[in-house]
Amino acid sequence: MNWQALPLPFCSLAESPRYAHGCWAWVDINNRTLYRLNSSDVLNSSSKNTLPLSTLALPDEIGCVLPTAKANTWVALGRQGGWLIEGNTCTLKLKAPFDSSKHRFNDGRADTAGRIWISTLVDARSPATAALYCIESGKAELKIADLIVGNGLAFSPSGNSVFLSDTRHKCIWRFDYQLETGELSSRQLIKQYSEGTARPDGACFTSDGSYWVAILEGYRLDRFSERGEFIESLELPLAKPTMPCFGGENGNVLLVCSAQADEKFPNKPGFEKISLIACETRFKALPENFANPSYLA
C-alpha cells in the first residue's frame, strides 16, 4: 500500500471516520472537535494550500458520529448521551442510559433501518460494566452486557451478520442479525488476541464482505471474511490505528485514524506527527447506513 500522510490537524485521539454525502468526517475525542472535509478527494485535497476543512467545537466527549439522510446533520454519541448536530448547532436529545461519571458512548453504527447501535466503555477499564445498546423510539435498549471497551461494530453487506469487538477483552465476536426485529443471536468468538498489547479497535466492512479492524498498538489492520475467517494483515505506518473507513468518489480510498503515538509505540519515520493516513485500494466502500435522528427522542 502506498500510504500518504495527510497534512491535517494533529489529533490526540482521532476516531469515528465517516464518508457520506461526498465528504469525510472524524472526531478528536479528547479535544472535543468534529472535523469535516468537504471534498471526496482526500488524497489530493489535503495536499493543497487551502483545505475545504471545517471544525466544530463539541459540547461533549463525542466518541462516535453517524451520518443521516441530510448532508449537514449528524447523530453524535458521547458521555452525556445522544446529540443531534445540525450545521453548527448541537442539541442533547437522549440522556445517557449509564453512569456518565464512569462510562461514555464509544463506537457504533446505524443499521439499514436507521436504528442507532452504540457501545460504551468503562473509564477505569474495570469492572466489565460497559454494554452495547440499540437506540430506537427515544429509548436505549441494552443488547450485550459485560463489556469493557465496546468497539468494532459493523454490519455486513448482506445485513445478516454483525461484528463487535472489545478492545480490553482483546477479542472479536460475530452475531447473526435479524433486521426486522433488531435481534442478535448465535454469538461466535472469531478472534482472541493474546500476543503483546495489540488489540482490536474500530472497524468497517467493504462491499466484498471483508471486515477490516484496526489493531491498536499493532501497526496494522486485520481483515476477516463475513463468516469470521482470518484473511490477512495489512501493515500500517501508524502504531495506534483506531478505525478504518473506505470512501471517496470511486469508493476505493482507505482512510485510517490514529491515537497519539508515544515513545513505546512510535509511528514509522515520516509519519511521526500524523493522525490520519490514506491510500487507494482495489476494494470498494460499503456505503454508510443513515441513522434516523428521530430515534433519539
C-alpha positions, 0 to 999 in steps of 0.5 A: 500500500502506498500510504500518504500522510495527510497534512491535517490537524494533529489529533490526540485521539482521532476516531469515528471516520465517516464518508457520506454525502461526498465528504469525510468526517472524524472526531478528536475525542479528547479535544472535543472537535468534529472535523469535516472535509468537504471534498471526496478527494482526500488524497489530493485535497489535503495536499493543497494550500487551502483545505475545504476543512471545517471544525466544530467545537463539541459540547461533549466527549463525542466518541462516535458520529453517524451520518443521516439522510441530510448532508449537514446533520449528524447523530453524535454519541458521547458521555452525556448521551445522544446529540443531534448536530445540525450545521453548527448547532448541537442539541442533547436529545437522549440522556445517557442510559449509564453512569456518565461519571464512569462510562461514555458512548464509544463506537457504533453504527446505524443499521439499514433501518436507521436504528442507532447501535452504540457501545460504551466503555468503562473509564477505569477499564474495570469492572466489565460494566460497559454494554452495547445498546440499540437506540430506537423510539427515544429509548436505549435498549441494552443488547450485550452486557459485560463489556469493557471497551465496546468497539468494532461494530459493523454490519455486513453487506448482506445485513445478516451478520454483525461484528463487535469487538472489545478492545480490553477483552482483546477479542472479536465476536460475530452475531447473526442479525435479524433486521426486522426485529433488531435481534442478535443471536448465535454469538461466535468468538472469531478472534482472541488476541493474546500476543503483546498489547495489540488489540482490536479497535474500530472497524468497517466492512467493504462491499466484498464482505471483508471486515477490516479492524484496526489493531491498536498498538499493532501497526496494522489492520486485520481483515476477516471474511463475513463468516469470521475467517482470518484473511490477512494483515495489512501493515500500517505506518501508524502504531495506534490505528483506531478505525478504518473507513473506505470512501471517496468518489470511486469508493476505493480510498482507505482512510485510517485514524490514529491515537497519539503515538508515544515513545513505546509505540512510535509511528514509522519515520515520516509519519511521526506527527500524523493522525490520519493516513490514506491510500487507494485500494482495489476494494470498494466502500460499503456505503454508510447506513443513515441513522434516523435522528428521530430515534433519539427522542 
